Amino acid sequence: MKRRTFLTLLGGAALAWPLAAHAQQGARTRRIAVLWGGADDGGWRQQVAVFRQALEQLGWRKGHNIETDTRWGDNDRDRIKALARDLVSLKPEVILVGPSNTVIQLQRETRTIPIVFVSVSDPIGQGIVESLARPTGNVTGFSNLEFFLIGKWLQILKEIAPGITRVAVMISIVNAASAEWYRMFDAVAPSLAIEPIAAPIRERADIERTIEALSRWPNGGLIVPGDTFVQAPAVRRFIVELTARHRLPALYTTPAFVADGGLMSYGIDQLDPYRRAAGYVDRILKGEKPADLPVQQPTKFELVINLKTAKALGLEVPPTLLARADEVIE
């Protein structure tokens, strides 16, 4: 809240304080919406909480000068569509949204309300923005995993399990970027002497069939890029249990899998984009336009290794890999 210059001239702090307090009481309350396509679980709640905390640090407090409306899509396309329409009807001044399929649905409902996205891979390829530097329109945000990570994931798997010769990438069909992930996977895997296997999944039964089939082949491995379906707690634990049962080396993109007993994860810092997104929301509320705010790419990555799981799989983690780990679970 800016204080008019003449306050200082008329009487210092004693006069300025009541007038400033009165100005704050009369400030317009701003409305922010949050739309997440996944389920309302602990992981996503933590990320939204980080977003809200970052907003508070920038001076935006719920019940004071902002109100927020939060909706969860539960991975249901029809529900996401209805929630997007409902939020737009409330006329918020800015909407935080993710992942890709939810952003795309929200774009169909509004081309005027500013949108800040998170957890989106390949925003240009999916038609969400025209340019990273100048996104145009009413949308900007923070991209998620980058496709170059496919090579990094394969290298890490080969380090911990040198005998691997075939790897499946298991992605939910709701992941709007899955086609590009598989294209990159097919291009990179042969250079590392790995046979690439595409494993699109729709439901839990597909997960079980994929892992069982992969375990019947010698020297197999698995990569599970994150999306709202596989990261739902029940599904996540199901995948970890199956890979353990079939003694399959697997790499995930979020530490939650490793905390549940998965072998290892390598991906972006899960909370960082939400802190940064608060900065964009702040700038938009202060008058900047999404088209003038470049789409930002990940800057922080973390490697997490579960030594207990590695031992159960009969794998020895190389000291060089341990030295690079941001967290080791023993």
N, C-alpha and C positions, 0 to 999 in steps of 0.2 A: 504494500500500500504506500504510494508516494505521498509525502507530506508537502503541502504547499510552502513555498519559500517564505511567505510572509509570516508564518507561525513563529519562526525563530526571531524575527524582528519584533514581534509583538509581545513576547514575554517568556521565551525559553521553555524549559521542560514543564513547568507548572501549568502553562496554558496549552502547550502542545499535546499533553497526554489525554485530557478529556476529549479534545477534538479528534485526535487520532482514533481513540476508542470508539467514538461515535461513527467515524467513517467506516471502521471495520464492521460494526454492527449493521451498517446499511449496505455493505458490499453485496453484489449480486452473486447468488449461489450458482456455480457452474455444474452441468450434468455430464458425467462420464459413464460410458457403458463398457462392459467387458463381455465378450462372447467367446467361449472356448468350446471347440467341437467334441472334446473328449468327456470322460466321466468326471463327476465331482468327487475326486479322491485326494488323498493327502499330498501327493506329489504336485498336482496342479494347484491345489490350494496354497502350497508353500510358494510357488512361483507368483501367483496373484498377490500373496501377502507381501512378497519382496517388492513388487510393482507399487503397491500402496504405500509401503514404507518409504520408498524412494520419492514418491509424490509428496509425502509429508515433509521430507527433508527439503523439498523445493517450495514448501509453504502451502501445499494443498492438503487440507484436512477434511475428512468426511464429517458432515454435520456442522462444519464451520464455514467453509467456502466452496465445498464441492459435495455433490451427491453422486453415488455410483449405483448402477444397475448391473448385476452380474448374472449371466445365464450359462448353463452347461448343456451341451448337445447330446451327451451320452452316446456318441458315435452313431447317431440315428439321423439319416439324411432328411427325412420329413420333419423331424423335430428341429434340426438345425435351420431348415428353411423357415419354419414357423417362428422360431425365436429371432431370426434375423429380421423378419418383417415386423415383429413386435417391438424390437429395440429401435428400429428406424422410426416407428410411429411415435416413440417417446421423445424424438428430436434431441438426442444428446449432442453435445458440441464436439465430441471426439469418441471414437470407439477403438478399444484395444481388442484384437481378434487373432485367432490362430486355431488350428494349422491351415494348410493350403485350401482344403475343400471347403472350410468354413469361410475363409476370406473370399473365395470365388462366389460363394452363395451370397455373402453380404454385398458384394459389388453389384449383384443383380438387383438388389433392393435399393441401393442409393449410389449416386454418382456425385453427390454434393457434400454429405457429412464426412468430415475427415476421418480416415481409417489409418491406424498404426498396427502393422502386423508383426507377429513373432512366429517362430517355428515353421518357416516357409523355406523350402528348398527350390532353387531355380525359379525365382519370381518372374524373370523375363520369359523363360520357356513356357511357363504356365499362363502367360498373358495377364499376369496381375499388374505388372508395370512395363513400360516401354523401355526404360533405361534405369540403371542403378544410380547414375550421377544426377539425373533429372527425371524422376519417376513420372511426372505429369499427372493430371487428374487429381483425385482426392485420396490417393493411397501412397503410403511409404512404410518403412519399417525395417526389420532386422531379419536377414536371411538366416537359415538354420544350417544344417550340415551342407558342406560343399562336396561336389562329386569327386574332386581329387582325393578325398578321403578313402575311396575304394582301394586305391593302391596302398595307402598307409595301413588300412585294416588287414589286407592280405599279407603285407610284410610282417606285421605283428604276429599274425597267426602262424606264419612260417617260422618266426623266431622261437615261439614257444612249442611248436609242433613241426619240426623240420620235415617230417615225412609226409605231410599233407600234400595231396596231388589233385584233389577235387574239392570245391567249396560251393555250397549253396547260399544264395542270398534270399532270405525269406522276408517278403514285404506284403503287407495287407493291400488288397486291391483298392481300398479307400484312399491309399496314399497317392495323391495326384501326380507326384513326381516319379512314380515307380518305373515308368517306361524309360526315363533318362538314366535312372540308377542302373537298370539292366543293360542299357546300351553301353554305359561306361564300364560296367563290370565285364562285359564280353570283350571290350577293347583292351582292358588292362590285364586280366587274369592270365592269358597265354604268355605274356612277357615274364611272368613269375613261375612258369611251368605248372600252372593250375588250370584244371578244367572247370569252366564256369557253369553253374547250374542255377537256372531261374526257378524260384519257388514261390509263386504268388499264392496268397492265402485269403480265404474269405471268413472262415470260422475255425473253432478249436479243432474240429476233426481234420481239417487240412493241415494244421500244425503237426498233429500226431502222425499223419501219413507221411509228411515230409521228413520228419526226424527219423522215423522208423526206416524209411527207404534209404536215407543217407547213411544210417548206421550199418546197413547191410553191405555197403561198399567199403573196401579197405581205404585207409588214409583219407577219410572225409573230414570236413570241417564245416562250420556254419557261421554266417554273419547275419545279424538281425538289426537292420537300421530301425531307428525309433519311429513310431507313429502312434496315434491315439488308441488303436486297437491292441497292439502287442504290449503297450506300456500300461494298460489297465492292470491293476495289481493282481487280480485272479489269473489273467492270461499270462502275465509276466512270470508268476510263480509256476504256472503250468509248463511253460517253455523251459525254465531252469530245471524243473524236476525231470522232464523228458530227456534233456541233454545229459543229465547226471546218470539217469538209468541206462542210457545207451552209450555212455562213456564217449561223448562226442565233444571235441574241443569247439567252443563257441565264443565269438566276440560280439559284444553288444555296444550300443552307443550311449547308454546312460548308466551311471553308477548304481541305480536302484536294482538292476539285475544282479550285479556283483554282491550287493548287500544281501540279496536273497539266496546267494549260493552260486551264482554264475561265475564263469572262469575269469573274465576280464572285460573291461569296457574302454573304449576310446572315443571321445567326442567333445563337443563344446561344453563349456561351463554352463550348466542348465539354468542358473539364476541370472547370469550376467545380461542376457538380452532384455530381461524384464526390468532390471535397473536402468538400462539405457533407454528402454521404451518410455519410461517415466519422463525422461528428459525431453523426448519428442512431444509427448502430450503437453508438458509444461510450455514448450515453445509454441505449440498450436493454440493453446488457450490464451497465450499472450499476443496472438495475432499472426504468427507465421503460417504459411501454407504448406501442406504436404508436398506439393510439387517442387518446393524449394529445399526440401530436406532429403538428401541422398539416402538411398537404401544402403544400410551398413551390413558388412559381412562379419562373420565370427572373428573374434580376436583372442579368445582364451580357450584352450583345449586341455583336457585332463585324461590321464591314463590311470586306471584302477585295476589292481590285480588281487585275486583271491588265492592265496598260497595253499590254503586247505583244500580247495577244489582242484588246484593243479596237482597236488599230491595224490588225491583220490583218483585222478585220471592217469596217474603214472607219468606226469610231465615234470620236467625240471626247468624252472624258470631261469633263463640266463642272467647272470649278474648285470650285464649291460642293460637288459630290459628292466630289471628291478631298480636300477639306478635312475631310470627315466620316469618311474612311476610317481604319480602325485599322491597316491594312497595305496597302501598294501594291507589287505585283510588277512590276518593269520588265524 
